[in-house]
């Protein structure tokens, strides 16, 4: 079974949204070194040295600059192979939104739309030292 491992919350004003979630839930939020988008990492649970939640079942996420009007929060599912799951998604009636893309030093991500138009993320972990 593939688990939800990350969430992303789009915001028109990332600082305002970050302040809201800090105050409302006590989340630890910090700016991430992502160059193409205003992106803040969210720790909603205590993390280990790799930045992964220590508590079983807990997930962390991000708040990022909204790029498209109406963009909604996204959940991200961890899979063993993005290519394999994108084939399954296409054959099940889903559509590509974003093909396999390198994630800063952690692996790869992709996005698809399900049959109801919801955008869902995929994540493939890779700790190999690769040049981007």
C-alpha positions in Angstrom: 0.0 0.0 0.0 1.4 3.4 -0.9 1.4 6.1 1.9 0.7 9.8 1.9 4.1 11.3 2.7 3.8 15.1 2.1 1.2 17.9 1.6 1.4 21.2 -0.2 -0.7 24.2 0.6 -0.8 27.0 -2.1 -1.1 30.6 -0.9 -1.4 34.0 -2.5 0.7 35.5 0.3 3.1 32.8 1.6 4.3 34.8 4.6 0.7 35.5 5.7 -0.2 31.8 5.3 3.0 30.8 7.1 2.2 33.1 10.0 -1.4 31.7 10.2 -0.3 28.1 10.4 2.5 28.9 12.9 -0.1 30.7 15.2 -3.0 28.3 14.7 -1.1 25.0 14.9 2.4 25.7 16.2 4.0 24.4 13.0 7.7 25.1 12.4 8.0 26.8 9.0 11.1 27.7 7.2 12.0 29.0 3.7 13.3 26.3 1.4 16.1 26.8 -1.1 13.9 26.3 -4.1 14.7 28.8 -6.9 11.7 28.6 -9.2 9.0 29.2 -6.6 8.4 30.8 -3.2 8.4 27.6 -1.1 8.4 27.1 2.7 8.9 23.7 4.4 6.4 22.9 7.1 7.2 20.6 10.1 3.9 19.6 11.6 5.8 16.8 13.5 9.2 16.4 15.1 11.8 15.4 12.5 15.0 13.3 12.4 18.4 14.4 10.9 17.1 13.8 7.3 14.0 16.0 7.9 11.6 13.1 8.1 8.9 12.8 10.8 10.0 10.7 13.8 6.4 9.8 14.6 4.9 6.9 12.7 2.1 8.1 10.4 2.9 11.8 10.7 3.6 13.8 7.6 5.2 17.2 7.0 4.7 19.4 4.0 5.1 22.8 2.5 3.4 26.2 1.8 4.1 27.6 -1.6 3.2 30.5 -3.8 0.0 29.8 -5.7 0.8 29.7 -9.4 -2.7 29.2 -10.8 -6.0 30.7 -9.6 -8.1 28.0 -7.9 -5.0 25.9 -7.1 -5.9 23.6 -4.1 -3.9 21.8 -1.5 -2.1 18.7 -2.8 -1.4 15.4 -1.1 1.7 13.4 -2.2 1.8 9.6 -2.3 5.2 7.8 -2.0 5.7 5.1 -4.8 8.5 2.8 -5.7 8.6 4.0 -9.4 7.0 7.1 -10.8 7.1 5.7 -14.3 5.3 2.5 -13.3 2.6 4.4 -11.4 2.1 7.0 -14.2 1.3 4.1 -16.5 -1.2 2.7 -14.0 -2.7 6.1 -13.6 -3.1 6.7 -17.3 -4.6 3.2 -17.8 -7.1 4.0 -15.0 -8.3 7.2 -16.5 -6.0 9.7 -14.9 -4.0 12.4 -16.8 -0.4 13.8 -16.5 -0.1 17.3 -15.0 3.7 17.2 -14.4 6.0 14.4 -15.5 8.9 13.0 -13.4 11.0 15.9 -12.1 14.0 15.9 -9.8 13.5 17.0 -6.2 16.4 18.8 -4.4 18.6 15.9 -3.2 15.8 13.6 -2.2 14.3 11.9 -5.3 11.7 12.7 -7.9 8.1 14.0 -8.0 5.3 14.1 -10.5 1.6 15.2 -10.5 -1.5 13.8 -12.1 -5.2 14.5 -12.2 -7.5 11.7 -11.1 -10.9 11.0 -12.8 -12.5 13.7 -10.7 -10.1 16.4 -11.6 -8.1 16.4 -8.3 -4.4 17.0 -8.6 -2.3 14.4 -6.6 1.4 14.2 -6.2 3.7 11.2 -6.5 7.1 10.9 -4.8 9.9 8.5 -5.6 12.7 8.4 -3.0 16.3 8.3 -4.1 19.3 8.9 -1.8 21.8 8.3 -4.6 24.2 11.2 -5.1 23.2 12.5 -8.6 24.1 15.6 -10.4 21.1 17.8 -11.4 
